[in-house]
Amino acid sequence: MTAQPDREQRRVAQGQPRAFMSYSHLDRAFVLALAKRLRGHGVWVWMDIEGVLVGDSMILRVCDAVHEEPFVIAVISEHSVNSSWCLKEWSLAVALGIQYEQVKVLPVRLDETVVPSFLADTRWAYADRSDCRAVAAELVTSMNDHLERRLGAAVVSSSAGADDRPLEDRIAAHASLQGDVGSFEFWYGLLERYVQSKGTAAMASSSLIDGLDLGQWCSEQRSLYGRGKLSDECAERLRVLPGWEWDRHDANWEFMFTLLQRFVAREGTALVPREHLEEGRPLGRWVRKQRDVYKGVHGGGRLRRTQWKRLLALPGWTWGPGPEKWERAYRALVAFQRREGHIKAPAGHIENGVNLDAWIDRQRQHYRMGRIQRQGDHMARLEGIPGWKWSESYEERWDRHYAALVKFVERERHANVPTKHVEGGVMLGQWIGNQRQRYRSGWMQAHHPQRIARLQALRGWTWRRRPCQ
């Protein structure tokens, strides 16, 4: 097994092409030969059989590689197109390329297999299994051209006005203004640009900015600081940047929390789908992990008080199980109220797949049992809906049951409801029995004669129960 280049080698290779190879292990012989050729051309190659230490998660390491490396070489064959994992790697790389407006995927076709639809408009290189020299040279040329284009765009974007100088002259001028590529000033200037655009210095441990691995440089500064080898002046300049953290775990947490804040700002809630990617990062899984850590489910580590307080302050955040289900029902209630002007959902009413009347009744039950008070901001959010009340009046409850009876009659063409029948979450048969009992006792005639008229107006209504046919 070829050893993965260490961090220093990787940092030195900043200006050289770097690629992750995505392939089926049934094509491993060809891929190993191609990787050897590419390395001979000076390309830094990442493969899933390399750089994974004992105890590492293979899945997480490969996901990191797809996100971090400038290029993903997709080896397309009859084997890889039938691999769900290869398809996931390729689609993730395509999404990242679209997001950052950069060429990311370099398809290499081994046979006449149909190229996946999401790569159909991407130019691919054809490879001969017995001789990979030609395709290796073509890939190296393409990667160098794309890197030059990116660096040229970065220089142009940082310059004021048009510049007709050759690319080499512009790059040299840019370096002279910012400092040597290996200097603190150069990288700190790049970090300042990142902070200006994002509002925070929080970023992934390997974030590419203008094709340069700024995240890795930040990790190196933390390492130097921890060993006491970073000057006080440099340390202070980094410390004052918003979102800067000296601990790498805190820095990663801060970065993911920043992504969560962006999601909340856009979606209005901290309810993140489990498989959601935010800027290519698995935000949904991170959110679930925070809940597990808080409850002690996830071993090794815990949330700091400041961290869980910041999470709890986000709209829609909850530590309890099934937050997605509750949030979906809450949104359905909000939509109903905005459309109808009230929250008196008819019995059995379905709103966006939610039995709204039954759900409202459960929230009121949870309130009486003291449960909802422990579910983050659920109580406050419900009370923020116009017309919300934690208990129904007797009139409201009677009208809700009557509406369920009307629905039953319209469907069944009679009012002979079985004793144990439940209609849309309402125990309708039992309720009808209560109405007949109150009528026979004279209570209904004395207090609610209008209800008698409403019930008798229904088709097939009788004050004595008839056996069901």
FENZI-V269671 format. One record per backbone hydrogen bond with DSSP energy under -1.0 kcal/mol. NH is the residue of the N-H (numbers start at 0). CO is the residue of the C=O. If there is no record, write none. Layout:
BEGIN
nh-><NH | NH>
co-><CO | CO>
END
This chain:
BEGIN
nh-><9 | 10 | 11 | 12 | 13 | 15 | 18 | 19 | 20 | 21 | 26 | 27 | 30 | 31 | 32 | 33 | 34 | 35 | 36 | 37 | 38 | 39 | 41 | 42 | 43 | 45 | 49 | 55 | 60 | 61 | 62 | 63 | 64 | 65 | 66 | 67 | 68 | 70 | 71 | 72 | 73 | 74 | 75 | 80 | 82 | 86 | 87 | 88 | 89 | 90 | 91 | 92 | 93 | 94 | 95 | 96 | 97 | 98 | 99 | 101 | 105 | 107 | 108 | 109 | 118 | 119 | 121 | 124 | 126 | 130 | 135 | 136 | 137 | 138 | 139 | 140 | 141 | 142 | 143 | 144 | 145 | 146 | 147 | 148 | 149 | 150 | 151 | 152 | 153 | 154 | 155 | 156 | 157 | 158 | 169 | 170 | 171 | 172 | 173 | 174 | 175 | 176 | 177 | 178 | 182 | 186 | 187 | 188 | 189 | 190 | 191 | 192 | 193 | 194 | 195 | 196 | 197 | 198 | 200 | 208 | 211 | 213 | 213 | 214 | 216 | 217 | 218 | 219 | 220 | 221 | 222 | 223 | 224 | 225 | 226 | 227 | 228 | 234 | 235 | 236 | 237 | 238 | 239 | 240 | 243 | 250 | 251 | 252 | 253 | 254 | 255 | 256 | 257 | 258 | 259 | 260 | 261 | 262 | 263 | 264 | 265 | 266 | 267 | 269 | 271 | 275 | 277 | 280 | 282 | 283 | 285 | 286 | 287 | 288 | 289 | 290 | 291 | 292 | 293 | 294 | 295 | 296 | 307 | 308 | 309 | 310 | 311 | 312 | 313 | 316 | 325 | 326 | 327 | 328 | 329 | 330 | 331 | 332 | 333 | 334 | 335 | 336 | 337 | 338 | 339 | 340 | 344 | 347 | 348 | 350 | 353 | 355 | 355 | 358 | 359 | 360 | 361 | 362 | 363 | 364 | 365 | 366 | 367 | 368 | 369 | 370 | 373 | 374 | 377 | 380 | 381 | 382 | 384 | 387 | 396 | 397 | 398 | 399 | 400 | 401 | 402 | 403 | 404 | 405 | 406 | 407 | 408 | 409 | 410 | 411 | 412 | 416 | 420 | 422 | 425 | 427 | 428 | 430 | 431 | 432 | 433 | 434 | 435 | 436 | 437 | 438 | 439 | 440 | 441 | 442 | 443 | 445 | 446 | 447 | 450 | 452 | 453 | 454 | 455 | 456 | 457 | 460>
co-><5 | 6 | 7 | 8 | 10 | 12 | 43 | 70 | 45 | 72 | 23 | 24 | 26 | 27 | 28 | 29 | 30 | 31 | 32 | 33 | 34 | 35 | 38 | 37 | 16 | 18 | 46 | 52 | 56 | 57 | 58 | 59 | 60 | 61 | 62 | 63 | 64 | 17 | 103 | 19 | 105 | 21 | 107 | 76 | 79 | 82 | 83 | 84 | 85 | 86 | 87 | 88 | 89 | 90 | 91 | 92 | 93 | 94 | 95 | 96 | 71 | 73 | 124 | 75 | 115 | 116 | 118 | 106 | 108 | 127 | 131 | 132 | 133 | 134 | 135 | 136 | 137 | 138 | 139 | 140 | 141 | 142 | 143 | 144 | 145 | 146 | 147 | 148 | 149 | 150 | 151 | 152 | 153 | 155 | 165 | 166 | 167 | 168 | 169 | 170 | 171 | 172 | 173 | 174 | 179 | 182 | 183 | 184 | 185 | 186 | 187 | 188 | 189 | 190 | 191 | 192 | 193 | 194 | 241 | 211 | 208 | 206 | 211 | 206 | 212 | 213 | 214 | 215 | 216 | 217 | 218 | 219 | 220 | 221 | 222 | 224 | 223 | 230 | 231 | 232 | 233 | 234 | 235 | 237 | 240 | 246 | 247 | 248 | 249 | 250 | 251 | 252 | 253 | 254 | 255 | 256 | 257 | 258 | 259 | 260 | 261 | 262 | 263 | 314 | 269 | 272 | 280 | 277 | 280 | 275 | 281 | 282 | 283 | 284 | 285 | 286 | 287 | 288 | 289 | 290 | 292 | 291 | 303 | 304 | 305 | 306 | 307 | 308 | 310 | 313 | 321 | 322 | 323 | 324 | 325 | 326 | 327 | 328 | 329 | 330 | 331 | 332 | 333 | 334 | 335 | 336 | 342 | 423 | 345 | 353 | 350 | 348 | 353 | 354 | 355 | 356 | 357 | 358 | 359 | 360 | 361 | 362 | 363 | 364 | 366 | 365 | 370 | 371 | 374 | 376 | 377 | 378 | 381 | 384 | 392 | 393 | 394 | 395 | 396 | 397 | 398 | 399 | 400 | 401 | 402 | 403 | 404 | 405 | 406 | 407 | 408 | 414 | 417 | 425 | 422 | 425 | 420 | 426 | 427 | 428 | 429 | 430 | 431 | 432 | 433 | 434 | 435 | 436 | 438 | 437 | 437 | 441 | 442 | 443 | 447 | 448 | 449 | 450 | 451 | 452 | 454 | 457>
END
